[in-house]
């Protein structure tokens, strides 16, 4: 399976909403080799929000939903407003023929999060979330691969519990350097039936 990876230095040279989203996400969630830096994450999310990039609007919304370290406090009302506003624009991004395939994968992944958590006006639906996230994982989205192992197959959300597949996907994410996969794999160890 080919994993989609990004070079942070190359992303920082780009002046696009998608680059801002990837940079924010990288510093927020320690992806693409970034060390966690919530100030930088918020900076990029805000920069993308300022150009009306829907994945950054979503990222600000989820940051208000969950908090962002010490730099952004939970605000459920602000979260809901941002998440509601972002969703139709994310769908437009997915359906836009000028959107790159990789950008579409990342946008679809975000719609999976809407169904997984029941965000904005979207009702929680683990089955839809699983189908979306599985499709993204099959195309090399590292966070989707992690989610299959850590959440879906391990807990039976939207699919049957399958510890062998949970271990398989979590190991792929770990072997590709995703820090949260490494941490979870180390704490869980190989999943036993």
Phi and psi restraints in degrees (value plus and minus 20) as a CYANA .aco file:
   2 UNK   PHI    -104.6   -64.6
   2 UNK   PSI     105.8   145.8
   3 UNK   PHI    -115.1   -75.1
   3 UNK   PSI     115.2   155.2
   4 UNK   PHI     -96.0   -56.0
   4 UNK   PSI     105.0   145.0
   5 UNK   PHI    -151.4  -111.4
   5 UNK   PSI     134.6   174.6
   6 UNK   PHI    -151.1  -111.1
   6 UNK   PSI     127.0   167.0
   7 UNK   PHI    -116.6   -76.6
   7 UNK   PSI      99.0   139.0
   8 UNK   PHI     -79.5   -39.5
   8 UNK   PSI     -59.3   -19.3
   9 UNK   PHI     -83.1   -43.1
   9 UNK   PSI     -59.4   -19.4
  10 UNK   PHI     -89.2   -49.2
  10 UNK   PSI     -60.4   -20.4
  11 UNK   PHI     -81.7   -41.7
  11 UNK   PSI     -58.6   -18.6
  12 UNK   PHI     -87.0   -47.0
  12 UNK   PSI     -38.2     1.8
  13 UNK   PHI    -101.4   -61.4
  13 UNK   PSI     -35.6     4.4
  14 UNK   PHI    -110.9   -70.9
  14 UNK   PSI     127.5   167.5
  15 UNK   PHI    -139.2   -99.2
  15 UNK   PSI      42.9    82.9
  16 UNK   PHI    -150.5  -110.5
  16 UNK   PSI     135.3   175.3
  17 UNK   PHI     -78.2   -38.2
  17 UNK   PSI     -61.7   -21.7
  18 UNK   PHI     -83.0   -43.0
  18 UNK   PSI     -60.8   -20.8
  19 UNK   PHI     -83.6   -43.6
  19 UNK   PSI     -61.8   -21.8
  20 UNK   PHI     -81.4   -41.4
  20 UNK   PSI     -62.3   -22.3
  21 UNK   PHI     -81.6   -41.6
  21 UNK   PSI     -68.4   -28.4
  22 UNK   PHI     -83.6   -43.6
  22 UNK   PSI     -59.9   -19.9
  23 UNK   PHI     -86.1   -46.1
  23 UNK   PSI     -66.3   -26.3
  24 UNK   PHI     -79.4   -39.4
  24 UNK   PSI     -67.1   -27.1
  25 UNK   PHI     -82.2   -42.2
  25 UNK   PSI     -60.2   -20.2
  26 UNK   PHI     -82.2   -42.2
  26 UNK   PSI     -66.1   -26.1
  27 UNK   PHI     -95.3   -55.3
  27 UNK   PSI     -47.9    -7.9
  28 UNK   PHI     -92.0   -52.0
  28 UNK   PSI     -69.1   -29.1
  29 UNK   PHI    -131.9   -91.9
  29 UNK   PSI      -7.5    32.5
  30 UNK   PHI      36.1    76.1
  30 UNK   PSI      33.3    73.3
  31 UNK   PHI    -128.3   -88.3
  31 UNK   PSI     143.7   183.7
  32 UNK   PHI      35.1    75.1
  32 UNK   PSI      12.4    52.4
  33 UNK   PHI      59.7    99.7
  33 UNK   PSI     -13.8    26.2
  34 UNK   PHI     -99.6   -59.6
  34 UNK   PSI     126.6   166.6
  35 UNK   PHI    -107.5   -67.5
  35 UNK   PSI     125.4   165.4
  36 UNK   PHI     -80.4   -40.4
  36 UNK   PSI     108.7   148.7
  37 UNK   PHI    -170.8  -130.8
  37 UNK   PSI      74.4   114.4
  38 UNK   PHI     -84.6   -44.6
  38 UNK   PSI     -51.6   -11.6
  39 UNK   PHI     -83.3   -43.3
  39 UNK   PSI     -64.3   -24.3
  40 UNK   PHI     -87.7   -47.7
  40 UNK   PSI     -59.5   -19.5
  41 UNK   PHI     -78.9   -38.9
  41 UNK   PSI     -69.1   -29.1
  42 UNK   PHI     -83.2   -43.2
  42 UNK   PSI     -59.4   -19.4
  43 UNK   PHI     -76.4   -36.4
  43 UNK   PSI     -68.6   -28.6
  44 UNK   PHI     -91.6   -51.6
  44 UNK   PSI     -60.3   -20.3
  45 UNK   PHI     -78.7   -38.7
  45 UNK   PSI     -63.6   -23.6
  46 UNK   PHI     -86.6   -46.6
  46 UNK   PSI     -59.3   -19.3
  47 UNK   PHI     -81.8   -41.8
  47 UNK   PSI     -61.7   -21.7
  48 UNK   PHI     -90.0   -50.0
  48 UNK   PSI     -57.3   -17.3
  49 UNK   PHI     -81.8   -41.8
  49 UNK   PSI     -60.4   -20.4
  50 UNK   PHI     -83.7   -43.7
  50 UNK   PSI     -44.2    -4.2
  51 UNK   PHI    -122.0   -82.0
  51 UNK   PSI      -4.8    35.2
  52 UNK   PHI      41.0    81.0
  52 UNK   PSI      19.3    59.3
  53 UNK   PHI    -106.7   -66.7
  53 UNK   PSI      98.8   138.8
  54 UNK   PHI     -83.2   -43.2
  54 UNK   PSI     -50.8   -10.8
  55 UNK   PHI     -90.5   -50.5
  55 UNK   PSI     -48.0    -8.0
  56 UNK   PHI     -96.4   -56.4
  56 UNK   PSI     -55.3   -15.3
  57 UNK   PHI     -81.6   -41.6
  57 UNK   PSI     -65.5   -25.5
  58 UNK   PHI     -77.5   -37.5
  58 UNK   PSI     -65.9   -25.9
  59 UNK   PHI     -82.7   -42.7
  59 UNK   PSI     -59.5   -19.5
  60 UNK   PHI     -85.2   -45.2
  60 UNK   PSI     -61.2   -21.2
  61 UNK   PHI     -80.5   -40.5
  61 UNK   PSI     -66.3   -26.3
  62 UNK   PHI     -90.3   -50.3
  62 UNK   PSI     -49.6    -9.6
  63 UNK   PHI     -87.9   -47.9
  63 UNK   PSI     -59.5   -19.5
  64 UNK   PHI     -89.6   -49.6
  64 UNK   PSI     -49.4    -9.4
  65 UNK   PHI     -88.8   -48.8
  65 UNK   PSI     -64.2   -24.2
  66 UNK   PHI    -125.4   -85.4
  66 UNK   PSI     -33.9     6.1
  67 UNK   PHI      66.4   106.4
  67 UNK   PSI     139.8   179.8
  68 UNK   PHI    -154.8  -114.8
  68 UNK   PSI      61.8   101.8
  69 UNK   PHI      33.6    73.6
  69 UNK   PSI    -155.5  -115.5
  70 UNK   PHI    -112.6   -72.6
  70 UNK   PSI     -21.6    18.4
  71 UNK   PHI    -115.2   -75.2
  71 UNK   PSI     -35.7     4.3
  72 UNK   PHI    -168.0  -128.0
  72 UNK   PSI      97.9   137.9
  73 UNK   PHI    -101.6   -61.6
  73 UNK   PSI     136.9   176.9
  74 UNK   PHI     -84.2   -44.2
  74 UNK   PSI     113.3   153.3
  75 UNK   PHI    -165.8  -125.8
  75 UNK   PSI      74.0   114.0
  76 UNK   PHI     -82.0   -42.0
  76 UNK   PSI     -55.7   -15.7
  77 UNK   PHI     -87.4   -47.4
  77 UNK   PSI     -66.5   -26.5
  78 UNK   PHI     -82.9   -42.9
  78 UNK   PSI     -60.8   -20.8
  79 UNK   PHI     -77.6   -37.6
  79 UNK   PSI     -72.0   -32.0
  80 UNK   PHI     -81.2   -41.2
  80 UNK   PSI     -63.1   -23.1
  81 UNK   PHI     -79.1   -39.1
  81 UNK   PSI     -68.2   -28.2
  82 UNK   PHI     -85.0   -45.0
  82 UNK   PSI     -63.4   -23.4
  83 UNK   PHI     -87.2   -47.2
  83 UNK   PSI     -58.6   -18.6
  84 UNK   PHI     -84.2   -44.2
  84 UNK   PSI     -64.0   -24.0
  85 UNK   PHI     -87.5   -47.5
  85 UNK   PSI     -53.7   -13.7
  86 UNK   PHI     -93.5   -53.5
  86 UNK   PSI     -57.5   -17.5
  87 UNK   PHI     -75.5   -35.5
  87 UNK   PSI     -73.5   -33.5
  88 UNK   PHI     -82.3   -42.3
  88 UNK   PSI     -50.5   -10.5
  89 UNK   PHI     -92.6   -52.6
  89 UNK   PSI     -51.3   -11.3
  90 UNK   PHI     -86.9   -46.9
  90 UNK   PSI     -61.9   -21.9
  91 UNK   PHI     -82.5   -42.5
  91 UNK   PSI     -61.8   -21.8
  92 UNK   PHI     -80.3   -40.3
  92 UNK   PSI     -61.5   -21.5
  93 UNK   PHI     -80.9   -40.9
  93 UNK   PSI     -64.3   -24.3
  94 UNK   PHI     -82.8   -42.8
  94 UNK   PSI     -60.3   -20.3
  95 UNK   PHI    -104.3   -64.3
  95 UNK   PSI     -27.3    12.7
  96 UNK   PHI     -94.5   -54.5
  96 UNK   PSI     102.2   142.2
  97 UNK   PHI     -85.0   -45.0
  97 UNK   PSI     -36.1     3.9
  98 UNK   PHI    -108.1   -68.1
  98 UNK   PSI     -26.0    14.0
  99 UNK   PHI     -97.3   -57.3
  99 UNK   PSI     112.0   152.0
 100 UNK   PHI     -85.7   -45.7
 100 UNK   PSI     137.4   177.4
 101 UNK   PHI     -82.3   -42.3
 101 UNK   PSI     -58.9   -18.9
 102 UNK   PHI     -86.6   -46.6
 102 UNK   PSI     -62.0   -22.0
 103 UNK   PHI     -83.2   -43.2
 103 UNK   PSI     -57.9   -17.9
 104 UNK   PHI     -83.1   -43.1
 104 UNK   PSI     -59.8   -19.8
 105 UNK   PHI     -80.5   -40.5
 105 UNK   PSI     -64.3   -24.3
 106 UNK   PHI     -87.8   -47.8
 106 UNK   PSI     -57.1   -17.1
 107 UNK   PHI     -87.7   -47.7
 107 UNK   PSI     -61.4   -21.4
 108 UNK   PHI     -82.9   -42.9
 108 UNK   PSI     -60.7   -20.7
 109 UNK   PHI     -75.8   -35.8
 109 UNK   PSI     -62.7   -22.7
 110 UNK   PHI     -82.8   -42.8
 110 UNK   PSI     -59.1   -19.1
 111 UNK   PHI     -84.5   -44.5
 111 UNK   PSI     -52.1   -12.1
 112 UNK   PHI     -81.4   -41.4
 112 UNK   PSI     -58.5   -18.5
 113 UNK   PHI     -84.6   -44.6
 113 UNK   PSI     -57.6   -17.6
 114 UNK   PHI     -76.9   -36.9
 114 UNK   PSI     -67.0   -27.0
 115 UNK   PHI     -92.7   -52.7
 115 UNK   PSI     -54.5   -14.5
 116 UNK   PHI     -85.3   -45.3
 116 UNK   PSI     -64.7   -24.7
 117 UNK   PHI    -117.8   -77.8
 117 UNK   PSI     -31.9     8.1
 118 UNK   PHI      48.4    88.4
 118 UNK   PSI      37.6    77.6
 119 UNK   PHI    -111.5   -71.5
 119 UNK   PSI     133.1   173.1
 120 UNK   PHI      39.4    79.4
 120 UNK   PSI    -145.2  -105.2
 121 UNK   PHI    -121.9   -81.9
 121 UNK   PSI      -7.5    32.5
 122 UNK   PHI    -111.3   -71.3
 122 UNK   PSI     109.5   149.5
 123 UNK   PHI     -97.5   -57.5
 123 UNK   PSI     120.8   160.8
 124 UNK   PHI     -79.3   -39.3
 124 UNK   PSI     111.1   151.1
 125 UNK   PHI    -171.7  -131.7
 125 UNK   PSI      76.4   116.4
 126 UNK   PHI     -81.9   -41.9
 126 UNK   PSI     -53.5   -13.5
 127 UNK   PHI     -85.1   -45.1
 127 UNK   PSI     -66.0   -26.0
 128 UNK   PHI     -84.5   -44.5
 128 UNK   PSI     -63.0   -23.0
 129 UNK   PHI     -79.1   -39.1
 129 UNK   PSI     -65.6   -25.6
 130 UNK   PHI     -80.3   -40.3
 130 UNK   PSI     -66.9   -26.9
 131 UNK   PHI     -80.0   -40.0
 131 UNK   PSI     -63.0   -23.0
 132 UNK   PHI     -87.4   -47.4
 132 UNK   PSI     -69.3   -29.3
 133 UNK   PHI     -84.8   -44.8
 133 UNK   PSI     -59.3   -19.3
 134 UNK   PHI     -81.7   -41.7
 134 UNK   PSI     -63.3   -23.3
 135 UNK   PHI     -80.4   -40.4
 135 UNK   PSI     -59.6   -19.6
 136 UNK   PHI     -89.3   -49.3
 136 UNK   PSI     -60.4   -20.4
 137 UNK   PHI     -82.2   -42.2
 137 UNK   PSI     -61.7   -21.7
 138 UNK   PHI     -81.7   -41.7
 138 UNK   PSI     -41.8    -1.8
 139 UNK   PHI    -119.5   -79.5
 139 UNK   PSI     -11.7    28.3
 140 UNK   PHI      77.7   117.7
 140 UNK   PSI      -7.3    32.7
 141 UNK   PHI     -95.0   -55.0
 141 UNK   PSI      91.9   131.9
 142 UNK   PHI     -82.9   -42.9
 142 UNK   PSI     -59.5   -19.5
 143 UNK   PHI     -88.0   -48.0
 143 UNK   PSI     -54.2   -14.2
 144 UNK   PHI     -86.4   -46.4
 144 UNK   PSI     -61.2   -21.2
 145 UNK   PHI     -80.0   -40.0
 145 UNK   PSI     -66.3   -26.3
 146 UNK   PHI     -77.9   -37.9
 146 UNK   PSI     -67.8   -27.8
 147 UNK   PHI     -81.2   -41.2
 147 UNK   PSI     -56.6   -16.6
 148 UNK   PHI     -79.4   -39.4
 148 UNK   PSI     -64.0   -24.0
 149 UNK   PHI     -96.6   -56.6
 149 UNK   PSI     -62.4   -22.4
 150 UNK   PHI    -101.4   -61.4
 150 UNK   PSI     -52.6   -12.6
 151 UNK   PHI    -138.1   -98.1
 151 UNK   PSI     -74.3   -34.3
 152 UNK   PHI     -91.2   -51.2
 152 UNK   PSI     -84.2   -44.2
 153 UNK   PHI     -89.5   -49.5
 153 UNK   PSI     -53.7   -13.7
 154 UNK   PHI     -88.8   -48.8
 154 UNK   PSI     -61.2   -21.2
 155 UNK   PHI    -120.7   -80.7
 155 UNK   PSI     -28.3    11.7
 156 UNK   PHI      53.5    93.5
 156 UNK   PSI       9.9    49.9
 157 UNK   PHI    -104.3   -64.3
 157 UNK   PSI      92.7   132.7
 158 UNK   PHI      57.7    97.7
 158 UNK   PSI     -20.0    20.0
 159 UNK   PHI    -178.3  -138.3
 159 UNK   PSI     155.3   195.3
 160 UNK   PHI     -95.3   -55.3
 160 UNK   PSI     129.4   169.4
 161 UNK   PHI     -81.2   -41.2
 161 UNK   PSI     110.8   150.8
 162 UNK   PHI    -168.2  -128.2
 162 UNK   PSI      75.3   115.3
 163 UNK   PHI     -86.0   -46.0
 163 UNK   PSI     -49.9    -9.9
 164 UNK   PHI     -84.9   -44.9
 164 UNK   PSI     -65.1   -25.1
 165 UNK   PHI     -90.6   -50.6
 165 UNK   PSI     -55.9   -15.9
 166 UNK   PHI     -78.8   -38.8
 166 UNK   PSI     -66.5   -26.5
 167 UNK   PHI     -85.7   -45.7
 167 UNK   PSI     -61.4   -21.4
 168 UNK   PHI     -78.2   -38.2
 168 UNK   PSI     -71.9   -31.9
 169 UNK   PHI     -89.8   -49.8
 169 UNK   PSI     -60.3   -20.3
 170 UNK   PHI     -82.9   -42.9
 170 UNK   PSI     -57.5   -17.5
 171 UNK   PHI     -86.6   -46.6
 171 UNK   PSI     -59.0   -19.0
 172 UNK   PHI     -80.2   -40.2
 172 UNK   PSI     -66.7   -26.7
 173 UNK   PHI     -82.0   -42.0
 173 UNK   PSI     -61.5   -21.5
 174 UNK   PHI     -84.1   -44.1
 174 UNK   PSI     -67.2   -27.2
 175 UNK   PHI     -84.6   -44.6
 175 UNK   PSI     -41.9    -1.9
 176 UNK   PHI    -117.9   -77.9
 176 UNK   PSI      -5.0    35.0
 177 UNK   PHI      63.5   103.5
 177 UNK   PSI      -7.2    32.8
 178 UNK   PHI     -92.6   -52.6
 178 UNK   PSI      94.8   134.8
 179 UNK   PHI     -77.0   -37.0
 179 UNK   PSI     -64.9   -24.9
 180 UNK   PHI     -86.1   -46.1
 180 UNK   PSI     -48.1    -8.1
 181 UNK   PHI     -90.7   -50.7
 181 UNK   PSI     -61.9   -21.9
 182 UNK   PHI     -80.7   -40.7
 182 UNK   PSI     -67.2   -27.2
 183 UNK   PHI     -82.5   -42.5
 183 UNK   PSI     -65.9   -25.9
 184 UNK   PHI     -87.8   -47.8
 184 UNK   PSI     -61.7   -21.7
 185 UNK   PHI     -82.6   -42.6
 185 UNK   PSI     -62.2   -22.2
 186 UNK   PHI     -85.0   -45.0
 186 UNK   PSI     -57.6   -17.6
 187 UNK   PHI     -96.8   -56.8
 187 UNK   PSI     -55.1   -15.1
 188 UNK   PHI    -105.6   -65.6
 188 UNK   PSI     -54.7   -14.7
 189 UNK   PHI      53.2    93.2
 189 UNK   PSI    -198.4  -158.4
 190 UNK   PHI     -82.6   -42.6
 190 UNK   PSI     111.7   151.7
 191 UNK   PHI     -92.0   -52.0
 191 UNK   PSI     108.8   148.8
 192 UNK   PHI    -122.0   -82.0
 192 UNK   PSI     125.7   165.7
